[in-house]
């Protein structure tokens, strides 16, 4: 048990050091490249304000960095610990005592699973909360970085556009909502207002956008143009406010080809069930959902591949073992990306695209388990 705690502590310590070193390098490079931008954002807040701004931005970015680089850092940590164990000769007395290699390394497998649990918690809880905050702070003085990507609600055929989207406040600046004719209005109508705010569903009230100070068309004219179906989706609240029911959320109007990766699994499931999306978008979401479920398994499989390759029975040396291990892991990554590409182009089903690499990697790890040192 003492040696188990020793190995676990070594792996977790190495993972922490790798994360601090890699993220620290990223943060320092970013600071040197964008110091002028930081000074502009800080304005007249002084040195302490600048330090607070830098710490806030890097705090948000560290969460996103852990989500992206966490699996790779876990594998690097396992390889580093195995190299150090062999260089110090700690494995030989344990093997001479008749203890199987997998029993010796079992704490590392358990610790790797615990790291995967941390990555899942980070992905499901922390990333959805801070995904857009760093971007909002960094580009609050540059509207071109948050331009609205127009989108049509496939369930209502309402087209949503605007000048700028504020993801943190769920607001569109200078929105333009095109109401289709003749399903919702008697003639094509474009609603314009200074601002539109998104409200999620609440009890009997559907999700939608509240447009304040509507400038075009006059609200009285809009009421006359609405059809029966239009009155179900477009509600005139007073002479200046109009509520448009739509399942299109704020983040779907900004980098929608990648923004869904920052959603939690419940939010992703809600988006898949949302009628506002096209079949192509739903297919991409389903593929990502299955890939999210399989990623922890692939991380553990990568660890199980690393161990027998780094402590081979007939090892030519640590350099050769590390090279072979890197090649096999790169092969697993290539297989994963190949399945993902086939799934994205609808050549194979999303289920097979996500679970195929798990099957291939699991078979490979089982086959290589026989080469581990005994």
C-alpha angles and dihedrals in degrees: 000000000000091000090046090057089045093055093043092050091048093052095046091045091050091048090052093048092048091050094048093046096047096042092042089056091050092047094049093048091048091049093052093047097045105030092116090053090050091052091052092049091048092054112175097341093112132225095311090051090052092050090048091050093050093047092048094050093046091046090058092042093051090061091051091044091053090051093053102035101029098096093049092047090052091055092046089051092052092049091048094051092048091050091050092048091054095044091053092045094233095139098059098070091048093049090046088055089060098253112146116242094238089054089052092050096040093102089058091054091050091047090050090054089050090052088051088053089054090050091050091050090049091050097046101038113019105032096056090053098050103024095108102023095083091049092048093052095044097048102032090116094046112067092182089071093061102041116153117253104215115237136184119222102231093205097053102017090230111150115217122202138150147151105264137001124215105202097186093055095031092234135140117208116218094358124195118200114189111206112204123233137256096006098060105010135020091243134014108286130187117201114212128186139152093250142007124196125202119228121191121227114286119189108299093354114096125224116267152120128288112211113201126202094009108207101183131070107013108257092235091056090047092056091055093048097051118105124212091269090044092056089055091057104028118054122189105212099179140325093302109023129076127178117209116195111223137144091217107115130204098258091054088067094057125061089332091172089071109010092089090069088072094057124103118245094257089051090048091052090050090052092050090053092045112112092210093081131087120239090253092056092046091051090054091049093049090051091051091047093055091044089053090055093049098044095084090051091050090050092054091044089054089055091049089051093049097053101060092040094052095046101036122171093236102031120178090199144304093274092055092044092051092048093050091046091051091049093051092047090049088051091052090049091050091050090050093050091046092054090046091053092049090049093048091053091047093242089128131017120272090244093057092042091056101037098037094079090048090055093045093045093046091051090048093050091049091050093048094047089085094064095061117117116263 
